Amino acid sequence: MRITIASRAGLVGALLLAGLGVGMTPAAASNPAGVASLGSAAFGKAGQTPIAISSLADCAVEGPTANSSGVVSKTGITFGGGTTTCTTTVVDPANGVTTTKSEAKGQDFELSALVSTGGPRIKLRSYSVSCTATQSNTNATWSYGGATGLGTLPSPVPVGYVKPITKSDGTLLAEAIFNEQALPGDGSIGQTMLRIKFAPASNITGEVIVGRAACSPTP
């Protein structure tokens, strides 16, 4: 198996899997054939009504193959809407060979839940994550633009890179996990662009997902 990881300016990342060895045993459950989502959220403070946003604008190559969401805003968080597409292209009709592409494109994400505890207001003007697949390889990419509240990221962004989100005195309020990958070992890829997990000092429990896609080699 060959794995190539690349990123540019901390804003773009890519992962390619190809050339799987015979008899490789998956280490975990396989990823879906092709899915994408703008994100989701489930968090809350003790004594307050939990905030829950179900996975937004889900698509799948089995259907629905396209979806969209308008602005979804609840206390402490806003997803500004976006679109998803999960397409299948026949590249060899005689032999039924196909390729797939599953992609989510979102905009105007904002997390203000940490402001009341002295943390930053996190914003993303735009973001995208996609997963493409052929019979022989899968490829996942992600990007975002117009970010505030997250500081500077390394370039390239390592797999599972953790960016602490703190108060001015250094108290950890949350962790922003970038480029999170699920690689079960069967050639499939699951890619989460950003996962925000709240720390105890924030008095919030739960997490937020921003941009997710997954795919498997085509039959």
N, C-alpha and C positions, 0 to 999 in steps of 0.2 A: 504494500500500500504506500502511495506517495501522498504526503500532506504538505501543501504550500500555504503559508499564511503571509499576507502583506497588508500594509496600511499606509496611509499618507496623511501627514499633518494632524494626526489624531482624530480626523474627521471621517475617514473612509477605511473600511476593513474588508478583507476577502479571505475565504477559505475554500480550497479545492481538494477534493478526494478523488483519487483515480487508481486504477490498477489493483483491485482487491485480490488478495491471495486466496487460493483455493482452500476451502475448509476452515476459513476464519469464523470463529464463534462470537456472536454478538455479546458484549458485556452488559447490555441493557436492552430494554424493549426498542424495537425499530421505530424510527420516526415515520410519520404518515407519508403517503405518496406525494402530497404537495398541499400545504396549507399556509395561510398568512392571517395576521391580525394586527390591528393598530395598537392594541394594548389592553390593559385591564388594571383594576385596583381593588384592594381589600385591606383596609386599615381603620384604626380608630383609637380614641383615647378612653381611658377608664371612666365609666359613668356617662359616656356620651353615645349617641346612636352611631354605630359603625358606618363607615363609608364603603360602599360596594359598587363597582362598575364592572359589569360582566364583559368578557372579551368582545371587543368592538369590531364590527364589520368583518366577521370571519368569512373566509372563502376557502374552498377546497377544489382540487381538480375533479373530484367526483360530483361537485356541486354543493352550494351555489358557486359558480365560477367567477363571479364578480359581486362586490358588495361595497357599501359606502356608509359613512356615518357623518351626521352633522355635529355641531358642538355639543359636548356632554360635560356639564359642569356641576360639581357638588362641593360642599364645604371643604376647602383646602386643595382642590385639584380641578383642572380643566383639560380635557382633550379637545383640541380645536377642530376635529373632524378630519376626514380623509377618505381614501379609497383603497380597496384591495382587488387584485386580480389573480386568478389561478388558472392558467391556460395550458392546454395540451396541443402540440403541433405534430401532425403526422409527417415524418420526414422520409419514410419508405413505405408507401401504401401496400406494395406487393407483399411485404413481410411484416406489416403491422408495427413498424418501428416508430416510436414517438419520443418527443422531448417535452419537458414541462417547465413552466416558470411560475413561481408563486411569489407575489410581491405586495408589500404594504407601504403606502405613502401617506404620512400624516403631517399635520401642521399645528402650530400654536399650542403646544403642550405647556402647561404651567402647574407647578407644585408649590403651593403657598403654605402647606400644612406646618412647615418648620419655622415660619416667621415668628409665630407667637412665643416660641421657645428660644429666640435669639439666633435662629439659623437663616440661611439664605433663601431667597425666592428663586426657584429653578425654572428656567424657561428654555424651550427649544422652538425656534421659528419653523423648522422643518426637519423631517427625519424619514428615512426609508430603510427597509430591509427586504432582501429577496433571496430566493433559493431556486437554482436552475438544475435540471437533471437530464442526463442522457442514459443510455444503457451502460456506459462505461464510467461515468463520473458524476459527481454532484458539486455544486459551487454555491457558496453563500456569501453575500456582500451586505454591507450596511453603511449608512452615512447619516450625518445630521449637520445642521447649520444654524447660525444665529443663537448660540448657546450662552446663557448667563447663569451664574450661581454654581457652576461646576468646576471653576478653576481651569488650570492647564492640564491637558492629558499628554502622555508620552506619544511619540511617533516612531515606530508603529505602536498601536495599542495592543498589549499582550492579551492572550486568551484569558478571560476571567479577571481582567484588571479591576482592582478595587480602589475607588477614589473615596477617601473619608470626607464626609460632610460634617463640618464642625461649627461651633460657636466661635466668636472672636478669641475666647480664652482657651480654645483647643478642645473643649468638651465634644465628644463624638455624639452626633445626633442621628446619623444614618450612614449607610454605605451605598455608594453608587457603583454597581458592578456592570462593567462594559464588556461586550464581546463574549457573552456567555454561550458556550457551545455544548450540544449534546451529541456525542459521537459513539453510538453503540457498537461500532466495529463492523457493520454490515454495508458500509458505503453511504448510509443515510446521514443527513445533517439536520440538527435543530439549532437555530440561531436566535438568541434574544439580544437585541441591541443594547438595552439598558434595563437593569433591575435595581430598584431602590428599596433597600431593606432598612426599616427604622430601628434605631438602637434604644436601649432602656432610658437613657437620659432625655430623650425627646418626649417621654411619656406617651408615646404612640407605639402600637404594635401592628404588624402587618407589612405589606409591601406593595409596590407599584411596578408594573411591567410596561415598557414603552417599546413597541415594535418587535414582532416575532414572526418567524417563518421557518418552515421545515420542508424537507423533500427527501425522496429515496430514488435510487436508480430506476429507470423505467423498465418495464418487462421486456 
